[in-house]
Amino acid sequence: MKPIVLVHGFWVTPRSWENWVAHYEAKGHRVIAPAYPGFEVEVESLNADPTPVLNVTVPRIIAHLEEQIRELPEAPIIIGHSAGGAFTQILLDHGYGAAGVAMNSAPTEGVRVVPLSQVKSTFPVLKSPANRHRAVPLTLEQWTYAFTNTFTPEESRTLYERYAVPANGGILWGSVLANFQPGHQDTWVDYHNDERAPLLFVSGSEDHIMPPEVQRSNHKHYRSNTVTEIREYEGYAHLLPAQKGWEQIADEVLDWALRHAR
């Protein structure tokens, strides 16, 4: 059974994968959900002291994930959500993983589609350049719009209290500026890399922060001879891994990854 690596995104921690870890382990897979460096503490601790959020960088995150993957007995299936989807693309480009799934993925460098709902979702960070040096939390209202717009108010509040942490404003600003600065930035990948493992993009039709347009544009940037596919799930918001019916999606993306794995 191939091992599985689950990569979380911003505004959450590995706790957001708790159901998927149990689901895949029950199938016999070894599953790890690595935290970003410094994120190994509980959600409540990061909210009380977000210093680790401020200290993290994309290169540190990638280096840490690569270290974790190298310790596995064989190349894993890598599944990333949101920013974790972008990190999954980077890991595959660096030669890691047997196959990858980028769910509601943040864009890699060169993807310039910016839907209005994405602007609204990220406005709490991007409204001020000063946030480049801050750990920026979301209010419940902002979380609901960006992550759980198809959930009930009760579900949204429960998940907000269980999963939400501040995000690194500098990284988010950097991802915006990456398309306007010379040279390769932190989220660059080689879209022509024929040695990359197969990649599946997964998009939720109702995602506000990383809408389907972003996934479709990211998918179209790839020009390699390696398998690169995309699926869209109707009615799903950004926090797809926690939305009712997630089990079917978890099974379908794993089946795809195992069938295409190198």
N, C-alpha and C positions, 0 to 999 in steps of 0.2 A: 504493500500500500504506500503510495507516494505521500511524503509529508506535505503539510499545508502551512503556508505562512500568511497570516492575516494582518494587513497594514492599515492602521487607523488614520483618520484625517484630522483636521484642525477643529477646535472647539469641543473635542472629545478625547478620550483615552482608550487604551485597549479594552476597557470595560464594555465599550460599545459593541464588541464582538462576542460577548459572553454566550449568547445563544448559539452562535455559529460554531464556537469552539466545542461546546457540548454536543451539538448536532453532528459534526464531523468526527469527533472522537468516538461517538456511538457507532459510527460506520467502520471503525478500526484504524482511522488515520492518526498519525502523530500530528498534533496541531500546536503551533506557537503563534502568539499575537504579541510581537515585541512592542515595548513602549519606546517612544522617542527618548533620547538620553535625558535623564532627570525626571521623566514622567512615570517612573516605576512606583511612585507613591499613589495613594488613593485620590480619587476626584476631590474629596473634601479637603485634603491637604493642599492640592494645587489651587483650589479656590481661596484657601486661607493665606497661602503664600505662593504667588505665581512666579517667583524668581526663576524656577527651572524653565518656564515658558519663555521668558526673556532671553535666556542663555542659549537656547537651541538655534541651530542653523540648518539649512538644507544639506550642505556637505556633511555635517555631523550626523544628521539623521541617516543619510544614505550609507555612510561608512559604518554606522552602528548596525543597520539592517544587513549589510553585506557580511559583517562579522558573524551575526546570528545565523545567516544562511550557510556560511562556510562550515559551521559546526554540525550541520545535518548530514546524515549518511548518504543522501543522494539529492539531486536537484529537485526542489519542491514545486508545487503549484503555488503561485503567489497571487493573492487576491487583495486588492487595495480599494479603499473607499474614499472618495473625495480627494483631498490632497494625497492620500494613500494611493489613489489611482495614478496620479502623476509620478509618485515615487515608484510604483510598480513598473511603469513604462521606463523609468531611468534604470531600474535594476535589470530589466530584460535587456536593455541596450548595452549594459555593462557585462552581459554574459551570464547573468544569474537566472535561475528558474528554468523549469521544464516547459512551463506555459504560464500565462498571466491573464488575469481578469481585472479590468479597470472599471469600477462601478461608480457611476455618477462622478466621473473623474474631473479633478481640476485639470486645466489645460497645460500642456508642455509648451516650451518656448516656440513662438511662431503662430500660435492659434490666437487670432485677434477678434473673434466673434465675442461681442459683449452684450447680451440681451438685457433689457431694462430690468427684469426681475433679478438678474445677477448684480446689477448696479445697486438696487435697493437692498439686497441681501448683504452685500459687503460694505455698504455705506457706513455702518458703525465704525469701521476701521479706516476707510479711505476718505472720510469726511475731513480729516485733518492730517497733514504731514507729520505732526508731532506724534501721532500714533505709531510711527516707525520705531519709536523707542519705548513702546508700551505693550503690556499684555492686555488685550482688549476683550472683555466679556460681552456676551449678548444678554439682553433682558429676555424675560419669558416671551414677550410679544415679538421681539426680533428673532428669537429661536424658532417660534412657531411659524413665522413667515418663511424663514430660510430652510428649516429642517423638517418640520412636521405639519405642513399646511393642509394635508389630507387626513390628519389624525383628529380624534376628538379632543376637546380642551383638557379633559382629564388625562388622557394618554400623553398629550404634549407636556403637561406640567410634570407628570411622573418621570418622563424620560429626561426632561430638563434638569430636574433635581438629581437624577441618578448619573447622567452622563456629561453634562455641560461644564466646560472649563474655559478660561480665557484663551485667546489665540495670539500668536506672535505677530504684532502689527508690521514689523520689519519684513518678515517673509512675505506677507500678503502684498505689501507695497512693492517688494522686489519682483514679485510675479507680474505685476502690472507694468513695471518699468522695463522688464526684460526684453520686450519687443521694441524698445526704443533706444537701447544701449548697444554699442558696438561689441562684437565678440560673443562667445558663448557664455550664457548666464547659468544660474544654478539648475534650472529646469530644462536645459537643452538635451535633446536626444537626436540621434542620427536616424532620420526617417527613411534612409536608404540602406539600413543595416540588414543585409540578407542573413546574417548569422543569428539574429534575434529569435528568441523562442516565440511561438504563436501567441497572439494577443486578442482577447475579446473585450470590446467595450460594451458596457451595460448602462442603459439610461432609463430613468423613471420619467414618464411623460409629464408629470406635474412638478418636477424638480424646479425650484425657483433659483437656487444658488448656482447650480451647474446644469442648466437646462439642456434638453436634447440637442439644440443647435450647437452647443459647445462640443458635445460628444461627436456629433456628425462631422464637424470641422476638424477636430483632432484626428478622427479616423481617416479622413480624406488626405491628411498631410502625409500619411505613410505611403511610400513608393517602393518598398522592398518586395522581394519575392516570397517573403514569409507570410503565413496565414495571418490575416488581420480582419476580424469581423466585428459586427455591431448588432446589438439587440436592444429593443425598447419595450419596456413593460408599462402597459397602460394603467393609469391611476396611482402610480407610485411617486412619493415625494422624495426629497433628498435623503432622509434617514431610512432608506429602503431596507437596510439590514434589520430594522426593528419593526417594520410595518407588517400587519397581518398578511399572511401568505408568503412570508420570507422563506419558509422551508422549501417551497417549490423552486424558488429562484436559486437558493443555495444548492439544491440538487442538480438543477439544470446547468448552472455554470460549472459546477464540479465535473459533471458528465462531459461537458464540452472540453474542459481542460484536460481531462484524462484521455479523451479520444485523440486530442491533438498534441499531447505532450511529447517532447523530444527525449 
